[in-house]
Amino acid sequence: MRLFNKDLRLQDVTLMYLTVLATLVVILVASYQVDPAASPSRGGSTPTSTSTPVQLPYHMPLDPRGHLHLSWNISYPLQELYLEVRCSEMKHGLVLGMSDRGELTNADLVVLWDDGHQSFFGDAWSDSQGHVSLDSQQDYQLMDTRQTPEGFSLLFKRPFSTCDPRDYIIEEGTVHLIYGVLDQPIRSLQQLNLSQIETGVQRALLLRPDTPPPSLPRDVQTLEVRTPDVTIPTQETTYWCHIFQLPPNMPKNHIVMYESVVTPGNEAIVHHMEVFECSPEMSTVPQYSGSCDSKMKPASLNYCRHVLAAWAMGAKSFYYPTDAGLPLGGPASSRFLRLEVHYHNPLLISGRKDNSGVRLYHTPSLRRYDAGIMELGLVYTPVMAIPPREQNFHLTGFCTSKCTQTALPPGGINIFASQLHTHLAGRGVRTVLVRGGREVKVVQEDKHFSTHYQIIRMLRKMVTVLPGDVLLTKCTYNTEDRSQPTVGGFGIMEEMCVNYVHYYPRTQLELCKSNIDPGYLQKYFSFINRFQGGDACSCGQTSVTDQFSSLSWDSFSGEVLNSLYNTAPISMACNQSSAKLFPGDWERQELPVVTSQLQRPRYPCEGGKLPSQSSEPTVVQPDRVEEV
């Protein structure tokens, strides 16, 4: 076969040559085309749809109506968070932001808005009055916009830390998300004030462990602990208590997983749920189902406090390690469980039925180890108090080396999850492992803790605690809105500082907590009374709570109390599961000495020169309507 016909004209050859050349150019250009998902969208550009869908395994509703929905995923290698906001009824834009406690002021924001002609996407912030400004450093990268029959979706990403002083640092622990919708166009972002639009607050754990869930055993069974078709009260906040009885003569099983079961349609109202085991010493528990705050609630329900499961909005299924399970049933367990459901109904919806609860996955094939739950932190006692009008006051509870040396097995224990707990004044909780006087590992930390968002949190990596180790649990409180001291205790206006750590193998150590030696506290009362020119302390004749209340509180009395708590000897509660102390002397123990503290890990943006960022918003064009 001849390549060219002898009659082929020169112009035909030229045309073929140009066609082949053009084809090669197209191939070369295509091979160097940048994926829009990996390239920052610069100011004034319109991003196209991502070629490969981003997997978003975490989901939660943002608003009580369920019109706004948040999905997200995490990249620990890139230190980035991918977020998608879906709006079923988009008008003229929306706001999503993060702030310390859910305030509308001094918040880190991402805003979608339109001026009546075009839509824009931008990184923004609010000042102390709620006025919004475009950030000079655009750290939120728009990846995709899409209009579907279900509504409008906005996909974007952001680094955990941007080194921008106006940006929120995304860390492990509670994140207070603020959201809002724009009902009208705005000519410029500077016209927007968050106090003038419809907004709300939602809490979430954005950073989660990235380990895949283990497989369940073949003989796994389920047990659903659910409310019995409750009519959700027409009030903003309700805690509903329901007593559940295990099947008769249920043998010992291991709980290996649990998950929420939320009544369809109530996903935005069922805020969080907990399952407690009642005391095994109680032969019977009244079959109560009603408000946890009702005067009709039997007092015996207060002895149903051993946490088995805890879920909050946005949480995924909870799995136990493959070689451990939480005991359920059998002669050593109670036959009675208490389910507590928190309904958040700010729209005062009436007549809504609910039978939400928790589904426990358990197996009769017992695993190698029983899992246990241990309380760390402070004893519930009024000797630990927070002065009034304090912005950040710290209290620390100790699990001492003497207690762990006495109670733990030679190989130690493995902590795989924890549940932090304070009451209304709590703002932060941190538990750290100390070995040989040096901090070696943070067990759990939440710098933006809220008593309204308490779930059992899986650790990214298990923490091994050996005999002789120390565990410090430090809580931060804010009492700026209180005129009287806040003492430790069970009441909601009193305070706690607790970390319920989940671990294996289970030991007899159930409580490892401390409080200041009461005798040293009485010396404090005597000193402050004399300094303030008052009467001599009537120690022993007046309760500790009354002694705290009788003081004239100023900066000096608060600083002296803080110094006392950081230096005075402690009383240890090194308790067995029988509530009895382990043998030994646990009074007037010296505080553990910490000679070296952990340094905070550096973020990628702290490694050198910051990358160039646009200071302009991104123009937005919805991708297309897709049939789903």
C-alpha positions in Angstrom: 0.0 0.0 0.0 1.4 3.4 -1.0 1.3 6.2 1.6 0.5 8.9 -0.9 -1.5 8.7 -4.2 0.5 10.2 -7.0 -2.5 12.4 -7.9 -2.6 13.9 -4.3 -2.4 17.6 -4.5 0.0 19.7 -2.4 -2.9 21.5 -0.7 -4.4 18.2 0.4 -1.0 17.2 1.9 -0.8 20.5 3.7 -4.4 20.2 5.1 -3.6 16.7 6.4 -0.4 17.9 8.1 -2.2 20.8 9.8 -5.0 18.5 11.0 -2.4 16.0 12.6 -0.6 19.0 14.2 -3.8 20.4 15.7 -4.7 17.0 17.1 -1.3 16.7 18.8 -1.7 20.1 20.4 -5.1 19.2 21.8 -3.7 16.0 23.3 -0.8 17.8 24.9 -3.0 20.6 26.4 -5.5 18.0 27.8 -2.7 16.1 29.5 -1.6 19.2 31.4 -5.2 20.3 32.3 -5.4 21.0 36.1 -8.2 19.3 38.1 -10.3 22.1 39.5 -10.6 20.2 42.8 -6.9 20.6 43.3 -6.5 24.2 42.1 -7.5 27.3 44.1 -10.2 29.3 42.5 -8.9 32.9 42.3 -10.9 36.1 42.7 -13.2 36.8 39.8 -13.2 33.3 38.4 -16.0 30.8 38.2 -15.1 27.3 39.4 -16.4 24.3 37.4 -17.8 21.1 38.8 -15.3 18.7 40.3 -14.6 15.7 38.0 -14.5 13.2 40.9 -17.1 13.5 43.7 -15.7 14.2 47.1 -16.8 11.5 49.7 -18.6 13.2 52.6 -19.4 10.6 55.3 -20.4 12.9 58.1 -23.8 14.6 58.1 -26.0 16.7 60.3 -28.9 19.1 60.0 -28.1 22.7 60.9 -31.5 24.3 61.5 -34.5 23.0 63.3 -36.6 23.0 60.1 -34.1 20.8 58.3 -33.7 23.3 55.4 -29.9 23.5 55.9 -27.8 20.4 56.0 -24.0 20.1 56.5 -21.8 17.2 55.2 -18.1 17.0 55.6 -14.9 14.9 55.4 -11.4 15.2 56.8 -7.9 14.9 55.2 -5.3 14.5 58.0 -2.4 14.2 55.5 -3.3 17.5 53.9 -4.6 19.1 57.2 -7.8 20.1 55.3 -11.5 20.0 55.9 -14.1 19.5 53.1 -17.5 20.9 53.7 -20.8 20.9 51.8 -23.8 23.0 52.7 -27.1 22.1 51.1 -30.0 24.5 51.2 -33.5 23.2 50.2 -34.9 26.8 49.8 -32.1 29.1 48.6 -33.0 32.7 48.4 -30.2 35.2 48.1 -27.4 33.5 50.0 -26.2 31.9 53.2 -23.6 32.2 56.0 -21.7 29.5 57.7 -19.2 30.3 60.4 -17.3 29.3 63.5 -16.8 31.2 66.8 -15.6 30.4 70.3 -19.0 29.8 71.9 -21.4 30.3 68.9 -21.3 34.1 69.1 -22.2 36.1 66.0 -19.4 38.5 66.9 -15.7 37.9 66.1 -16.6 34.9 64.0 -14.8 33.3 61.1 -17.3 33.1 58.2 -17.8 31.8 54.7 -20.5 33.7 52.8 -22.5 33.2 49.6 -24.4 36.3 48.6 -25.8 38.0 45.5 -26.2 41.7 44.5 -29.2 41.2 42.4 -27.2 40.4 39.3 -24.3 38.0 40.3 -23.6 35.6 43.1 -20.3 35.7 45.1 -18.5 33.4 47.5 -15.9 34.6 50.0 -14.0 34.2 53.2 -15.2 36.8 55.7 -15.3 37.8 59.4 -17.5 39.7 61.8 -16.4 42.4 64.2 -17.5 43.0 67.8 -20.8 44.5 66.5 -21.6 41.7 64.1 -20.7 43.7 61.0 -19.3 41.5 58.2 -16.1 42.3 56.1 -14.4 40.4 53.4 -11.1 38.8 54.6 -8.0 40.1 53.0 -6.7 36.5 52.9 -9.2 34.2 51.1 -8.6 30.8 52.7 -11.9 29.1 51.9 -11.6 27.5 48.4 -14.8 27.0 46.4 -14.8 23.6 44.8 -18.3 23.2 43.3 -21.8 24.7 43.2 -24.7 22.7 42.1 -28.5 23.1 41.7 -30.5 19.9 42.1 -34.2 19.1 42.6 -33.4 18.8 46.4 -31.9 22.4 46.4 -28.7 24.2 46.2 -25.3 22.8 47.3 -22.0 24.5 48.0 -18.8 22.5 48.3 -15.6 24.1 49.6 -12.5 23.3 51.6 -10.3 25.0 54.2 -7.0 24.1 56.1 -7.3 23.3 59.8 -5.2 26.4 60.4 -4.6 29.3 58.1 -2.3 31.4 60.3 -4.8 34.2 59.6 -5.5 35.9 63.0 -9.1 36.4 62.0 -9.6 32.7 61.2 -10.8 30.0 63.6 -8.4 27.1 64.2 -10.2 23.8 63.6 -9.1 21.4 66.3 -10.3 18.2 67.9 -13.2 18.9 70.1 -16.5 20.8 69.9 -16.9 23.4 67.1 -19.7 25.9 67.5 -21.1 26.5 64.0 -23.2 29.5 63.3 -25.5 29.7 60.2 -27.8 32.2 58.6 -29.8 32.8 55.4 -30.0 35.9 53.3 -33.6 36.9 52.3 -32.6 39.9 50.2 -29.7 40.9 47.8 -26.9 43.0 49.2 -24.9 45.5 47.1 -21.7 44.7 49.0 -20.7 42.4 51.8 -20.1 45.4 54.1 -23.8 45.9 54.2 -24.3 42.6 56.1 -24.8 42.6 59.8 -25.4 39.1 61.3 -27.7 40.5 64.0 -30.2 41.5 61.3 -30.6 38.2 59.6 -32.1 34.8 60.7 -29.3 32.8 62.4 -28.8 29.8 64.6 -26.1 27.8 66.3 -25.2 24.1 66.0 -22.4 22.1 67.6 -20.3 19.4 66.0 -17.1 17.4 66.3 -15.7 18.2 62.8 -12.4 16.2 63.3 -13.0 12.5 63.8 -10.8 9.4 63.9 -9.8 8.2 60.5 -9.6 4.5 61.3 -12.0 2.2 59.5 -14.7 0.5 61.7 -14.1 -3.1 62.6 -16.3 -5.9 61.3 -19.1 -7.2 63.6 -19.2 -10.8 64.8 -21.5 -13.2 63.0 -23.7 -13.9 66.1 -24.3 -10.2 66.8 -27.7 -9.4 68.1 -29.5 -6.0 68.6 -31.4 -4.5 71.4 -33.2 -1.2 70.9 -33.7 1.1 73.9 -36.3 3.6 72.7 -38.9 6.0 73.9 -42.5 4.7 73.7 -44.1 7.1 71.2 -43.5 10.2 73.2 -45.4 13.4 72.2 -42.5 15.9 72.1 -43.5 18.8 74.5 -44.2 22.2 73.0 -41.2 23.8 74.7 -37.6 24.6 73.6 -35.8 22.1 75.9 -37.0 18.8 77.2 -35.0 16.0 78.8 -37.1 12.8 78.7 -36.3 9.8 80.9 -37.5 6.3 80.2 -36.8 3.1 82.1 -36.1 0.0 80.0 -35.9 -3.5 81.4 -33.5 -6.1 79.9 -34.9 -9.5 78.9 -35.3 -11.8 81.9 -32.3 -14.0 82.8 -30.2 -12.4 80.1 -26.7 -13.9 80.3 -23.6 -11.8 80.1 -23.0 -10.4 76.6 -20.5 -7.9 75.2 -21.7 -4.7 73.6 -19.5 -4.3 70.5 -21.2 -1.3 68.8 -24.1 1.1 69.2 -25.8 3.6 67.0 -28.7 6.1 67.1 -32.3 5.3 66.0 -34.0 8.6 65.3 -37.6 8.8 64.2 -37.8 10.0 60.6 -38.7 13.7 60.5 -37.3 14.4 64.0 -33.6 14.5 63.0 -33.4 18.3 63.7 -35.2 18.0 67.1 -33.5 15.0 68.7 -30.4 16.7 70.0 -28.6 14.0 72.0 -29.3 10.7 73.9 -27.7 8.7 76.6 -28.2 5.2 78.0 -27.4 4.6 81.7 -27.2 1.4 83.6 -28.9 1.4 87.0 -27.1 0.2 90.2 -26.9 -3.6 90.2 -27.9 -3.4 93.9 -31.4 -2.2 93.0 -33.8 -5.2 92.7 -36.5 -3.1 91.1 -36.8 0.3 89.4 -40.2 2.1 88.8 -41.3 1.9 85.2 -41.2 5.7 84.7 -41.4 7.5 81.3 -41.6 11.3 81.6 -39.7 14.5 82.0 -36.4 14.1 83.8 -37.1 17.4 85.6 -40.6 16.4 86.8 -41.3 16.2 90.5 -43.1 12.9 89.7 -39.8 11.3 88.7 -38.9 8.6 91.2 -35.8 9.5 93.3 -34.4 6.0 92.6 -33.7 7.0 89.0 -30.8 9.1 90.3 -29.0 5.8 90.9 -29.0 5.0 87.2 -25.8 6.8 86.3 -23.4 4.3 84.8 -23.0 5.4 81.2 -23.4 2.6 78.6 -23.9 4.7 75.4 -24.0 8.4 74.5 -24.9 9.9 71.1 -25.3 13.5 69.9 -26.4 15.0 66.6 -23.9 14.4 63.9 -22.2 11.4 65.6 -21.5 8.2 63.8 -21.8 4.6 65.1 -19.6 3.8 68.1 -17.4 0.6 67.8 -15.5 -1.1 70.5 -11.9 -2.4 69.9 -11.9 -5.9 68.4 -10.6 -7.6 71.5 -12.9 -5.9 74.1 -16.6 -5.4 74.7 -18.8 -3.7 77.4 -20.6 -6.1 79.7 -24.4 -6.2 79.4 -26.5 -8.7 81.3 -25.4 -11.4 83.7 -25.4 -11.5 87.5 -23.0 -8.6 87.9 -25.1 -6.2 85.8 -28.4 -4.4 86.4 -31.6 -5.5 84.6 -32.6 -1.9 84.3 -31.5 0.9 81.9 -32.4 4.5 81.8 -32.7 6.2 78.4 -32.4 10.0 78.5 -33.3 12.0 75.3 -32.7 15.7 74.9 -35.3 17.3 72.6 -34.4 20.7 71.2 -37.6 22.3 69.9 -37.1 26.0 69.5 -39.9 26.3 66.9 -42.3 24.9 69.5 -43.7 22.3 67.1 -46.7 20.6 68.6 -48.1 17.1 68.3 -44.9 15.5 67.0 -44.5 11.9 68.0 -41.1 10.3 68.7 -39.8 6.9 69.5 -36.0 7.6 69.1 -33.4 5.8 71.0 -30.2 3.8 70.8 -29.6 0.4 69.1 -27.1 -1.7 71.0 -25.2 -4.5 69.1 -24.2 -7.2 71.5 -22.8 -10.7 71.2 -22.9 -13.8 73.6 -19.4 -14.7 72.3 -17.4 -12.9 74.9 -14.3 -11.1 73.7 -10.9 -11.4 75.4 -11.4 -8.4 77.6 -14.2 -6.6 79.4 -14.1 -2.9 78.7 -14.5 -0.6 81.7 -15.3 3.0 82.4 -13.3 5.0 84.9 -14.0 8.5 86.3 -11.1 11.0 86.3 -11.1 14.5 87.5 -12.5 16.2 90.7 -14.6 14.7 93.5 -18.2 16.1 93.6 -17.6 18.3 96.6 -18.1 22.0 97.5 -14.4 22.4 98.6 -13.6 22.9 94.9 -15.1 26.2 93.9 -14.9 28.9 91.3 -15.0 32.6 92.4 -17.6 34.9 90.7 -16.9 37.1 87.8 -14.0 35.0 86.5 -13.3 34.8 82.8 -11.0 31.8 82.9 -10.6 29.9 86.2 -8.9 26.5 86.2 -9.4 23.5 88.5 -7.4 20.3 88.1 -8.2 16.8 89.3 -5.5 14.2 89.8 -5.2 10.5 89.3 -1.9 10.0 91.1 0.9 7.6 90.5 0.3 6.0 93.9 -3.3 5.1 92.8 -2.3 3.7 89.4 0.6 1.8 91.0 -1.9 0.3 93.4 -4.8 -0.5 91.1 -3.6 -1.1 87.6 -2.3 -4.4 86.2 1.5 -4.7 85.3 0.7 -4.3 81.6 -1.5 -1.2 82.2 -4.7 -0.3 80.5 -5.6 1.0 77.1 -7.9 4.1 76.8 -9.8 4.1 73.5 -12.6 6.7 74.2 -13.7 9.3 76.7 -16.6 11.5 77.6 -15.9 14.9 79.0 -18.3 16.5 81.5 -18.9 19.8 83.3 -22.0 21.9 84.0 -23.0 25.3 82.7 -19.8 27.2 83.6 -17.5 24.8 81.9 -15.6 26.1 78.9 -12.8 23.6 78.4 -11.5 20.2 79.5 -8.1 18.6 79.0 -6.8 15.2 80.3 -3.1 14.5 79.8 -0.9 11.5 80.6 2.2 12.2 82.7 5.0 9.7 83.0 8.2 10.4 85.0 7.1 14.0 85.5 6.8 14.7 81.8 3.6 15.2 79.8 3.7 12.4 77.2 0.2 12.3 75.6 -3.0 14.3 75.5 -5.8 11.8 76.2 -8.6 14.2 75.2 -8.9 18.0 74.9 -11.8 20.3 74.1 -11.0 24.0 74.1 -14.6 25.0 73.2 -16.5 22.5 75.4 -20.2 22.8 75.9 -22.3 21.0 78.5 -25.0 20.9 75.8 -22.9 18.6 73.5 -21.6 15.6 75.5 -20.9 12.4 73.6 -18.4 9.5 73.9 -15.5 10.4 71.7 -13.3 7.8 70.1 -9.6 8.6 70.3 -7.6 8.7 67.1 -4.9 6.6 68.9 -5.3 4.5 72.0 -3.4 5.7 75.1 -1.7 3.1 77.3 -1.6 4.0 81.0 1.0 2.1 83.1 1.3 1.6 86.8 2.9 4.7 88.3 1.6 7.0 85.6 -0.4 10.2 86.4 -3.5 11.5 84.7 -4.3 15.2 85.1 -7.8 16.5 84.2 -7.9 20.3 84.0 -11.2 22.2 83.5 -11.7 25.8 82.6 -14.7 27.8 83.8 -16.3 31.2 83.1 -18.4 32.8 85.8 -18.5 36.4 84.5 -22.3 36.3 84.7 -22.4 35.2 88.4 -22.2 37.2 91.5 -21.8 34.3 93.9 -19.2 31.6 94.0 -19.9 28.3 92.2 -19.1 25.2 94.3 -18.7 21.6 93.2 -21.7 19.4 93.4 -24.5 17.6 91.5 -26.8 20.6 90.8 -26.8 22.2 87.4 -25.7 25.5 88.9 -22.9 23.7 90.8 -19.9 22.4 88.9 -18.1 19.2 87.9 -14.9 18.4 86.2 -14.9 14.8 84.9 -13.6 12.6 82.1 -15.3 9.2 81.9 -12.5 7.2 80.1 -13.4 4.0 78.3 -10.6 1.4 78.5 -9.6 -2.2 78.7 -8.9 -4.6 80.3 -11.4 -3.7 83.0 -10.0 -3.4 86.5 -11.4 -2.7 90.0 -10.4 0.9 89.7 -13.6 2.8 89.0 -12.8 6.3 90.5 -9.5 8.1 90.4 -10.2 11.7 91.5 -9.1 14.3 93.9 -10.0 17.4 95.9 -8.1 19.8 98.0 -7.4 18.8 101.6 -10.3 20.4 103.6 -8.0 21.5 106.4 -6.0 23.6 104.1 -9.2 25.2 102.7 -10.2 26.2 106.3 -6.8 28.0 106.6 -7.7 29.9 103.5 -11.1 31.0 105.0 -9.4 32.1 108.2 -6.7 34.1 106.3 -9.2 35.9 104.0 -11.6 36.7 106.8 -8.8 38.3 108.8 -7.5 40.1 105.8 -10.9 41.5 105.0 -11.4 42.6 108.6 -14.2 40.2 109.3 -14.9 38.0 112.3 -12.8 34.9 113.0 -13.7 31.9 111.0 -16.3 29.8 112.5 -14.8 26.6 111.1 -16.8 23.5 111.6 -19.9 25.4 112.5 -20.7 26.7 109.0 -20.9 24.7 105.8 -18.2 25.1 103.2 -20.8 26.5 100.7 -21.9 29.2 103.3 -18.3 30.0 104.0 -17.6 30.6 100.3 -20.7 32.7 100.0 -19.9 34.9 103.0 -16.6 36.1 101.5 -16.3 39.5 99.8 -15.0 38.4 96.4 -12.3 40.5 94.7 -9.3 39.8 92.5 -7.1 39.2 95.6 -9.4 36.5 97.2 -9.7 34.8 93.8 -6.0 34.8 93.2 -5.2 33.4 96.7 -7.8 30.6 96.1 -6.2 29.8 92.8 -2.8 29.6 94.4 -4.1 27.4 97.1 -5.6 24.9 94.7 -2.2 24.8 92.8 -0.1 24.1 95.9 -2.0 22.5 98.7 -2.1 18.8 99.4 -5.0 16.7 98.1 -7.3 14.0 99.2 -7.5 11.1 96.8 -10.6 9.1 95.9 -8.8 5.9 94.6 -12.0 3.8 94.7 -12.9 0.3 93.8 -16.1 -0.7 92.0 -17.6 -1.4 95.4 -17.2 2.3 96.1 -14.6 1.5 98.8 -11.1 2.9 98.8 -8.2 0.7 97.9 -6.0 0.0 100.9 -3.6 2.8 101.8 -3.4 6.3 103.1 -5.0 8.7 100.6 -5.2 11.9 102.7 -2.9 14.9 102.4 -1.1 13.7 99.4 1.4 15.9 97.6 0.5 17.2 94.2 2.1 15.4 91.3 5.1 17.3 89.9 5.1 18.1 86.2 8.6 19.2 84.9 7.9 19.2 81.2 4.8 20.1 79.2 3.8 19.0 75.7 4.3 21.5 72.9 1.5 22.2 70.4 2.2 20.6 67.0 3.0 23.0 64.2 0.5 23.6 61.4 1.7 23.5 57.7 1.1 27.3 57.4 3.6 27.9 60.2 6.5 26.2 58.3 7.5 29.2 56.3 6.3 31.8 53.8 2.5 31.8 53.4 1.2 30.9 50.0 -0.2 33.8 47.9 -3.9 34.2 48.5 -6.5 36.2 46.6 -8.2 39.1 48.4 -11.3 39.0 46.1 -14.5 37.0 46.3 -15.2 34.2 43.8 -18.0 34.7 41.2 -20.5 31.8 41.5 -22.5 30.1 38.7 -24.6 27.0 39.7 -23.4 24.0 37.7 -26.7 22.5 36.4 -29.9 20.8 37.4 -29.3 17.1 37.8 -31.9 14.4 37.9 -31.4 12.4 41.1 
